């Protein structure tokens, strides 16, 4: 597995601009082609350049696995159709909710999904059906925006450093991988904003320290 430290659009918060699964890789249209190729090289997946909510950002507005993709209700009609045309074999929906940053509220891999309780029980059921996995409500570090506080692949999960033992056990039970707390980019606790990962590679922010890199390697190379 390759782990690369990078910046995107001058920012070390590389995770804001991409979403990766073992089956597809979405990258913000604003990211230049050479940087998209870098993501492809590390993550061993062809990149698709898209926009969501007419924003430069991508991951706050989407969550997905190899079976499905859940987009914010703010996704424009042409953006939604472009994603559906590109990901023909993937279940793609717009989640009807007053909470629009769905990527910050869902933590998932190909084995399970944890859903923020603020989305409600109906959304938990919808997430499970779209992603084709067991879905359950959960928090991390007592916070509800779990998608922004952790990164999960089919190999492991890295979670907010203040996550309780019970919360880590829930992550491991639902996502069926080992989980470990950590930070990125020199102490940043919002892990999703600075890590893009799948089973084959990791792109992390350029300010990531040696000890943080050791944790990332241990978590995702299992």
MIDOGU-87042 format. One record per residue: x, y, z of N, C-alpha, C, O in turn; residue in three letters. Coordinates in steps of 0.02 Angstrom, whole numbers, plus 50000, padded with zeros to 5 digits. Each point is the difference from the previous one (the first is absolute). Example, Ala and Ser with C-alpha at 12.3 -4.5 7.8 and 13.67 -1.06 7.14 Angstrom:
<recs>
REC    n_xx    n_yy    n_zz   ca_xx   ca_yy   ca_zz    c_xx    c_yy    c_zz    o_xx    o_yy    o_zz   residuo
REC   50660   49716   50390   49955   50059   50000   50045   50060   50000   50052   49999   50033       ALA
REC   49930   50054   49931   50042   50059   50003   49961   50055   50037   50025   50055   50008       SER
</recs>
This chain:
<recs>
REC    n_xx    n_yy    n_zz   ca_xx   ca_yy   ca_zz    c_xx    c_yy    c_zz    o_xx    o_yy    o_zz   residuo
REC   50042   49940   50000   49958   50060   50000   50044   50062   50000   50049   50005   50037       UNK
REC   49932   50044   49921   50037   50063   49997   49964   50053   50042   49939   50005   49999       UNK
REC   50099   50033   50039   49974   50057   50037   50037   50062   49977   50061   50003   50003       UNK
REC   49902   50047   49974   50030   50060   49972   49976   50062   50039   49941   50006   50014       UNK
REC   50105   50037   50003   49983   50064   50032   49997   50054   49947   50048   50009   49962       UNK
REC   49897   50028   50036   49989   50046   49944   49962   50062   50023   49974   50004   50055       UNK
REC   50022   50045   49900   49954   50057   50005   49956   49999   49938   50018   49974   49948       UNK
REC   49924   50056   50059   49954   50008   49943   49975   50072   50000   49974   50024   50050       UNK
REC   50034   50009   49894   49980   50071   49994   50031   50042   50056   49968   50045   50027       UNK
REC   50094   49939   49990   50036   50037   50050   49982   49983   50072   50023   50033   50047       UNK
REC   49934   49917   49963   49977   49981   50066   50023   49930   50019   50001   49955   49958       UNK
REC   50019   50036   50105   50018   49934   50025   49938   49959   50018   50005   49941   50015       UNK
REC   49936   50090   49983   49938   49964   50015   49975   49966   49936   49948   50018   49972       UNK
REC   50090   49933   50006   49988   49967   49935   49935   49962   49998   49971   49991   49947       UNK
REC   50004   49988   50112   49938   49960   50001   49938   50039   49983   49948   49970   49987       UNK
REC   50055   50096   50013   49942   50040   49983   49982   49996   49926   49944   50016   49981       UNK
REC   50104   49962   49979   49992   50006   49927   49991   49932   49966   49998   49998   49938       UNK
REC   49996   49948   50100   49995   49934   49968   49963   49951   50045   49998   50008   50061       UNK
REC   49974   49940   49908   49969   49944   50035   50021   49936   49964   49992   49995   49939       UNK
REC   50035   49957   50099   50025   49939   49969   49968   49938   50030   49991   49996   50061       UNK
REC   49991   49957   49898   49980   49933   50020   50043   49951   49961   50044   50021   49962       UNK
REC   49944   49914   50048   50039   49951   49962   49977   49995   49928   50032   49968   49959       UNK
REC   49911   50064   50024   49972   49993   49933   50001   50065   49960   50001   49997   49938       UNK
REC   49998   50059   50095   50001   50064   49963   50035   50053   50042   50006   49995   50061       UNK
REC   50016   50057   49904   50036   50056   50030   49971   50065   49972   50004   50012   49940       UNK
REC   49968   50029   50103   49972   50064   49979   50047   50056   50023   50021   50001   50057       UNK
REC   49993   50045   49897   50045   50056   50014   49967   50064   49977   49969   50001   49946       UNK
REC   50036   50052   50093   49971   50064   49981   50026   50023   49932   50059   49993   49984       UNK
REC   49896   50035   49977   50019   50027   49934   50054   50053   50004   50036   50011   49952       UNK
REC   49969   50022   50105   50049   50054   50007   50071   49975   50009   50048   50038   49995       UNK
REC   49959   49897   50018   50067   49971   50008   50031   49990   49932   49968   49972   49955       UNK
REC   50094   50049   50035   50031   49996   49934   50014   49928   49979   50008   49956   50043       UNK
REC   49997   50032   49892   50009   49931   49975   50060   49964   50028   49997   49939   50012       UNK
REC   50058   50095   49998   50060   49967   50026   49989   49974   50071   50024   49947   50019       UNK
REC   49939   50092   50021   49985   49978   50068   49950   49943   50000   50003   49955   50042       UNK
REC   49949   50046   49911   49953   49944   49993   50038   49936   49983   49984   49947   50027       UNK
REC   50066   50058   49930   50039   49941   49982   50039   49974   50060   50010   49940   50006       UNK
REC   50011   50105   50038   50034   49978   50061   49952   49959   50044   50020   49947   50025       UNK
REC   49919   50076   49983   49950   49961   50037   49991   49932   49969   49997   49949   50034       UNK
REC   49998   50049   49899   49990   49937   49965   50059   49953   50013   49991   49940   50012       UNK
REC   50069   50087   49985   50061   49959   50009   50003   49969   50069   50016   49941   50007       UNK
REC   49968   50098   50044   50005   49976   50069   49942   49953   50017   50010   49949   50033       UNK
REC   49930   50069   49945   49940   49963   50020   49980   49946   49950   49952   49963   50011       UNK
REC   50086   50031   49934   49990   49947   49951   49928   49997   49973   49973   49946   49987       UNK
REC   49998   50113   50004   49931   50005   49977   49994   50060   49953   50030   50052   50013       UNK
REC   49933   49941   49933   49992   50055   49952   49958   50055   50031   49947   49988   50029       UNK
REC   50077   50074   49964   49966   50057   50030   49946   50027   49954   50008   50003   49939       UNK
REC   49937   50018   50091   49946   50034   49965   49995   50071   50028   49991   50009   50060       UNK
REC   50016   50040   49896   49997   50070   50022   49927   50023   50001   49966   49998   49949       UNK
REC   50010   50024   50110   49931   50022   50006   49997   50062   50044   50049   50020   50031       UNK
REC   49892   50010   49972   49986   50052   50049   49935   49981   50035   49957   49967   49971       UNK
REC   50035   50055   50091   49939   49991   50038   49981   50067   50031   50042   50034   50028       UNK
REC   49895   49983   49967   49975   50063   50028   50036   50060   49971   50003   50053   50031       UNK
REC   50025   49939   49908   50037   50053   49967   50056   50027   50046   50015   50059   50001       UNK
REC   50016   49894   50036   50051   50019   50049   50068   49974   49979   50005   49951   49963       UNK
REC   50047   50082   50061   50069   49975   49989   50012   49938   50043   50043   49960   49983       UNK
REC   49919   50033   50071   50008   49943   50045   49958   49941   49976   49952   50008   49963       UNK
REC   50067   49931   50060   49964   49941   49978   49979   49955   50059   49941   49986   50008       UNK
REC   50106   49993   50033   49985   49950   50051   49948   50021   50052   49965   49956   50025       UNK
REC   50028   50108   49992   49947   50016   50048   49930   49986   49973   49952   49996   50038       UNK
REC   50042   49997   49897   49935   49993   49969   49985   49929   49975   49950   49990   49965       UNK
REC   50092   49961   50053   49989   49932   49974   50029   49948   50047   50049   50012   50035       UNK
REC   49919   49930   49965   50026   49942   50037   49983   49938   49959   49946   49995   49972       UNK
REC   50101   49957   50025   49985   49942   49959   50047   49942   50012   50051   50006   50034       UNK
REC   49929   49937   49937   50044   49941   49999   49997   49969   49931   49977   50033   49953       UNK
REC   50046   49906   50040   50002   49970   49933   49931   49983   49972   49993   49986   49941       UNK
REC   49956   50017   50101   49932   49984   49978   49958   50062   49985   49958   49999   49955       UNK
REC   50053   50054   50082   49956   50058   49994   50034   50065   50015   50056   50002   50025       UNK
REC   49908   50053   49960   50025   50067   50010   49942   50044   50022   49949   50002   49966       UNK
REC   50059   50032   50089   49948   50044   50027   50024   50072   49994   50052   50018   50026       UNK
REC   49908   50023   49940   50018   50069   49986   49955   50048   50039   49944   49983   50018       UNK
REC   50082   50075   49994   49961   50052   50033   49938   50019   49958   50000   49995   49939       UNK
REC   49947   50026   50095   49941   50024   49965   50013   50063   49961   49959   50020   49959       UNK
REC   50098   50013   50054   50017   50061   49963   50031   49985   49932   50014   50047   49962       UNK
REC   49997   49890   50022   50030   49981   49935   49956   50026   49943   49940   49988   49999       UNK
REC   50090   50046   49954   49963   50026   49943   49979   49944   49953   50031   49947   49999       UNK
REC   49916   50065   49963   49973   49948   49955   50053   49975   49951   50008   49940   49991       UNK
REC   50028   50106   49978   50050   49979   49951   50058   49962   50033   50028   49955   49970       UNK
REC   49990   50065   50092   50052   49964   50036   49978   49929   50016   50038   49952   49992       UNK
REC   49900   50041   50031   49973   49934   50017   49998   49954   49940   50020   49942   50004       UNK
REC   49957   50084   49940   49996   49960   49939   50069   49980   49975   50010   49945   49975       UNK
REC   50038   50101   50032   50069   49984   49979   50029   49943   50042   50034   49956   49973       UNK
REC   49954   50046   50092   50025   49946   50043   49966   49934   49983   50034   49949   49996       UNK
REC   49901   50051   49993   49964   49938   49984   50023   49971   49933   50005   49939   49993       UNK
REC   50009   50105   49958   50024   49975   49936   50069   49968   50006   50015   49950   49967       UNK
REC   50026   50078   50076   50069   49976   50008   50002   49936   50042   50036   49953   49983       UNK
REC   49927   50046   50071   50000   49942   50046   49938   49958   49988   49956   49995   50042       UNK
REC   50042   49974   49900   49939   49965   49978   49982   49941   50046   49940   49985   50007       UNK
REC   50108   49983   50023   49986   49940   50040   49993   50016   50075   49995   49954   50041       UNK
REC   50005   50110   49976   49998   50021   50070   49931   50029   50016   49973   50038   49960       UNK
REC   49999   49944   50098   49938   50032   50023   50015   50071   50021   50039   50011   50047       UNK
REC   49932   50038   49919   50013   50070   50015   49935   50034   50018   49951   49997   49963       UNK
REC   50048   50037   50096   49940   50037   50019   50020   50068   50028   50057   50011   50020       UNK
REC   49894   50034   49981   50005   50062   50038   49961   49990   50064   49941   49981   49997       UNK
REC   50090   50030   50059   49966   49989   50064   49958   50060   50018   50025   50056   50008       UNK
REC   49910   49932   49999   49954   50054   50019   50007   50014   50074   49977   49960   50042       UNK
REC   50055   50095   49976   50011   50017   50070   50016   50074   50005   50028   50030   49954       UNK
REC   49954   50000   50102   50019   50069   50013   50075   50006   50014   50029   50054   49997       UNK
REC   50002   49889   50018   50073   49998   50012   50034   49985   49934   49995   49944   49975       UNK
REC   50040   50104   49998   50025   49994   49932   50071   49972   49994   50018   49973   49948       UNK
REC   50022   50033   50105   50069   49975   49997   50001   49926   50018   50027   49980   50051       UNK
REC   49943   49979   49905   49991   49928   50016   50067   49964   50008   50003   49950   50036       UNK
REC   50048   50073   49930   50066   49968   50007   50028   50007   50070   50040   49958   50020       UNK
REC   49939   50093   50016   50022   50010   50069   49959   49960   50050   50015   49998   50059       UNK
REC   49931   49969   49916   49952   49967   50045   49996   49925   49989   49962   49966   50035       UNK
REC   50078   50007   49919   49999   49928   49986   50071   49974   49996   50042   50028   49965       UNK
REC   49972   49918   50070   50065   49966   49998   49987   49929   49975   49962   49963   50031       UNK
REC   50069   50018   49913   49983   49935   49972   50058   49967   49964   50049   50033   49981       UNK
REC   49945   49902   50009   50044   49962   49955   49956   49947   49967   49938   50006   50001       UNK
REC   50091   49943   49969   49960   49950   49965   49967   49950   50047   49964   49955   49978       UNK
REC   50049   50052   50088   49975   49952   50049   49947   50028   50046   49964   49962   50033       UNK
REC   50031   50104   49972   49952   50030   50045   49999   50075   49996   50041   50030   49964       UNK
REC   49913   50001   50072   49995   50073   50000   49976   50025   50068   49954   49972   50029       UNK
REC   50079   50079   49996   49977   50036   50059   49971   50066   49978   50030   50037   49960       UNK
REC   49911   49979   50066   49963   50058   49977   49987   50046   50060   49981   49977   50053       UNK
REC   50029   50087   49937   49988   50048   50053   49927   49997   50022   49955   49998   49958       UNK
REC   50033   50002   50107   49931   49998   50024   49959   50062   49980   49938   49997   50002       UNK
REC   50094   50057   49979   49962   50060   49981   49961   49989   49935   49952   50036   49987       UNK
REC   50068   49914   49973   49965   49986   49938   49935   49962   50011   49956   50001   49957       UNK
REC   50036   49967   50100   49938   49965   50015   50001   49927   49979   50041   49979   49960       UNK
REC   49911   49982   50068   49999   49928   49988   49985   49983   49928   50026   49951   49974       UNK
REC   49931   50088   49993   49984   49986   49930   50062   50005   49956   50009   49960   49955       UNK
REC   50034   50089   50059   50061   50009   49961   50049   49942   50012   50034   49979   49954       UNK
REC   49968   49996   50108   50043   49942   50015   49980   49941   49956   50042   49967   49971       UNK
REC   49892   50022   50024   49975   49945   49958   50017   50012   49926   50021   49954   49966       UNK
REC   49970   50108   50011   50015   50017   49930   50074   49990   49985   50017   49971   49948       UNK
REC   50026   50051   50096   50073   49992   49990   50017   49927   49994   50039   49980   49956       UNK
REC   49934   49978   50088   50014   49929   49997   49977   49969   49934   50036   49959   49971       UNK
REC   49906   50061   50006   49973   49972   49937   50041   50021   49940   50016   49959   49957       UNK
REC   50002   50105   50040   50038   50026   49943   50071   49971   49998   50025   49982   49946       UNK
REC   50006   50012   50112   50069   49975   50002   50004   49924   50004   50053   49972   49993       UNK
REC   49890   49996   50018   49998   49927   50002   50036   49970   50060   50030   49947   49995       UNK
REC   49966   50088   50063   50035   49977   50060   49956   50011   50061   49948   50032   49997       UNK
REC   50075   49939   50059   49969   50016   50064   50015   50073   50017   50057   50022   49993       UNK
REC   49892   50015   50029   50009   50069   50020   49974   50010   50070   49949   49971   50019       UNK
REC   50086   50070   50020   49980   50013   50069   50017   50072   50018   50047   50028   49973       UNK
REC   49914   50001   50073   50017   50068   50023   50060   49998   50047   50012   49950   50034       UNK
REC   50027   50104   49967   50058   50002   50043   50031   50068   50004   49987   50044   49959       UNK
REC   50055   49966   50092   50038   50062   50009   50073   49984   50009   50019   49942   50009       UNK
REC   50023   50109   49987   50071   49994   50015   50021   50059   50043   49982   50057   49985       UNK
REC   50054   49929   50069   50020   50053   50046   49940   50040   50025   50005   50059   50015       UNK
REC   49937   49907   49988   49939   50033   50022   49971   50048   49950   49953   50037   50015       UNK
REC   50074   49963   49924   49977   50047   49948   49961   49962   49947   50012   49941   49987       UNK
REC   49942   50094   49981   49955   49968   49952   50026   50001   49928   49976   49962   49958       UNK
REC   50072   50082   50028   50025   50006   49930   50055   49949   49988   50058   50018   49988       UNK
REC   49923   49918   50016   50049   49945   50001   50038   49993   49935   50058   49978   50000       UNK
REC   49912   50040   49944   50034   49992   49936   50061   50043   49993   50046   49984   49963       UNK
REC   49955   50072   50073   50058   50045   49996   50055   49982   50050   50056   50025   49995       UNK
REC   49927   49930   50053   50046   49985   50054   50038   49935   49992   50039   49981   50043       UNK
REC   49949   49985   49901   50032   49934   49990   50007   49986   49926   49968   50031   49958       UNK
REC   50075   49920   50027   50008   49974   49932   49999   49924   50004   50035   49971   50042       UNK
REC   49925   49997   49916   49996   49927   50002   50009   49971   49930   49973   50026   49951       UNK
REC   50065   49919   50045   50005   49960   49940   49980   49929   50018   49977   49987   50055       UNK
REC   50032   49968   49897   49986   49929   50015   50056   49967   50040   49995   49942   50017       UNK
REC   50058   50096   49996   50058   49974   50038   50002   50025   50071   50025   49965   50044       UNK
REC   49950   50095   49969   50004   50028   50067   49964   50066   50004   49977   50027   49949       UNK
REC   50019   50000   50112   49968   50065   50011   50043   50040   50048   50025   49975   50050       UNK
REC   49983   50089   49934   50035   50046   50044   49950   50051   50025   49964   50030   49960       UNK
REC   50032   49979   50106   49946   50040   50029   50028   50056   50044   50059   50001   50018       UNK
REC   49897   50045   49998   50016   50058   50042   50035   49977   50063   49982   49950   50031       UNK
REC   50069   50087   49989   50043   49979   50055   49963   49998   50067   50024   49968   50047       UNK
REC   49919   50067   49958   49962   50000   50062   49942   49950   50000   49959   50000   50045       UNK
REC   50038   49957   49904   49947   49950   49998   50005   49954   50060   50055   49979   50020       UNK
REC   49888   50004   50009   49999   49956   50058   50010   49928   49980   49993   49982   49941       UNK
REC   50022   49975   50107   50008   49929   49986   49935   49971   49972   50002   49958   49955       UNK
REC   49942   50064   50071   49935   49975   49976   49988   50021   49928   49975   49961   49960       UNK
REC   50044   50101   50023   49991   50023   49931   50046   49963   49952   49979   49982   49945       UNK
REC   50083   50005   50076   50046   49962   49958   49975   49929   49990   50005   49973   49945       UNK
REC   49968   49997   50107   49971   49933   49994   49941   49999   49952   49992   49952   49962       UNK
REC   49968   50102   50038   49943   50003   49953   50026   50006   49929   49973   49966   49955       UNK
REC   50077   50075   50033   50030   50005   49933   50024   49932   49977   49986   49980   49943       UNK
REC   50049   49985   50100   50027   49934   49981   49945   49950   49988   50005   49958   49955       UNK
REC   49942   50045   50085   49945   49953   49993   49961   50011   49935   49983   49952   49966       UNK
REC   50003   50110   50018   49959   50015   49941   50041   49997   49936   49976   49973   49950       UNK
REC   50084   50056   50050   50040   50002   49939   50044   49938   49992   50029   49989   49946       UNK
REC   49974   49970   50106   50035   49935   49997   50074   50006   49981   50027   49960   49962       UNK
REC   50005   50092   50067   50072   50010   49994   50026   50024   50067   49961   50022   50043       UNK
REC   50104   49973   49967   50030   50028   50060   50004   50076   49994   50013   50026   49946       UNK
REC   49975   50008   50109   50001   50073   50001   50051   50025   50051   50012   49969   50052       UNK
REC   50018   50089   49933   50052   50028   50044   49995   50076   49997   49990   50029   49946       UNK
REC   50016   50004   50112   49998   50073   50000   50065   50030   49974   50053   49969   50004       UNK
REC   49942   50092   49970   50060   50034   49975   49985   50070   49976   49942   50022   50000       UNK
REC   50110   50013   49978   49993   50067   49972   50038   50002   49933   50034   49952   49982       UNK
REC   49959   50103   49983   50032   50009   49935   50019   50074   49993   49972   50042   50035       UNK
REC   50074   49972   49920   50018   50070   49985   50022   50038   50063   49981   50057   50010       UNK
REC   50060   49910   50031   50028   50034   50058   49951   50013   50056   50003   50051   50034       UNK
REC   49951   49902   49976   49954   50005   50057   49927   50011   49982   49959   50006   50044       UNK
REC   50025   49997   49892   49931   50010   49979   49958   49939   50017   50019   49943   49985       UNK
REC   49923   50068   50047   49958   49945   50023   49942   49985   49951   49967   49949   50007       UNK
REC   50022   50096   49945   49950   49988   49949   50033   49960   49944   50023   50028   49950       UNK
REC   49980   49907   50059   50042   49957   49958   49979   50000   49927   50042   49999   49955       UNK
REC   49891   50001   50033   49976   49993   49931   50023   50057   49956   50009   49991   49939       UNK
REC   50002   50068   50090   50020   50057   49959   50071   49994   49973   50019   50037   49954       UNK
REC   50020   49917   50074   50071   49998   49982   50024   49931   49979   50060   49990   49992       UNK
REC   49895   49961   50000   50019   49933   49978   49952   49975   49947   49939   50005   50009       UNK
REC   50087   49968   49936   49961   49964   49950   50030   49931   49995   50060   49993   49987       UNK
REC   49900   49955   50024   50029   49933   50004   49953   49947   49972   49939   50008   50003       UNK
REC   50090   49939   49971   49962   49939   49984   50046   49940   50017   50049   50008   50036       UNK
REC   49934   49933   49938   50039   49941   50019   50070   49999   49970   50041   49959   50020       UNK
REC   49973   50085   49933   50064   49998   49964   50046   50058   50015   50059   49997   49983       UNK
REC   49916   50056   50048   50044   50057   50012   49969   50053   50043   49940   49999   50015       UNK
REC   50102   50049   50004   49979   50057   50042   50033   50063   49974   50060   50002   49988       UNK
REC   49900   50051   50003   50027   50067   49989   49982   50041   50062   49942   50007   50016       UNK
REC   50109   50019   50018   49989   50038   50061   50032   50069   49993   50042   50011   49956       UNK
REC   49937   50034   50088   50025   50069   49997   50074   50006   50011   50030   49961   50037       UNK
REC   50000   50088   49930   50073   50008   50000   50028   50019   50068   50061   49993   50011       UNK
REC   49897   50031   50035   50026   50019   50066   49999   49941   50049   50016   50009   50059       UNK
REC   49966   49932   49917   49997   49941   50043   50070   49984   50028   50049   49999   49962       UNK
REC   49955   49988   50103   50064   49988   50032   50020   49926   49997   49960   49958   49980       UNK
REC   50102   50028   50039   50024   49931   50000   49958   49954   50043   49979   49947   49977       UNK
REC   50008   50070   50087   49958   49957   50041   49930   49990   49972   49972   49946   50004       UNK
REC   49999   50107   49968   49934   49994   49969   50003   49952   49940   49954   49961   49989       UNK
REC   50099   50045   49972   50008   49956   49942   50007   49927   50021   49976   49956   49965       UNK
REC   50055   50032   50091   50006   49932   50026   49932   49972   50018   49986   49941   49987       UNK
REC   49971   50100   50043   49933   49978   50017   49959   49986   49937   49965   49949   49996       UNK
REC   50039   50095   49955   49964   49992   49937   50022   49934   49967   49958   49962   49976       UNK
REC   50107   50026   50023   50025   49938   49970   49975   49939   50037   49980   49951   49969       UNK
REC   50021   50052   50096   49978   49943   50040   49926   49985   49990   49979   49942   49996       UNK
REC   49980   50111   50000   49927   49991   49994   49981   49972   49932   49961   49953   49995       UNK
REC   50067   50076   49952   49974   49984   49934   50038   49946   49963   49979   49977   49947       UNK
REC   50078   50002   50080   50038   49946   49968   49986   49932   50030   50035   49951   49983       UNK
REC   49916   50043   50061   49984   49936   50030   49977   49951   49948   49984   49943   50016       UNK
</recs>
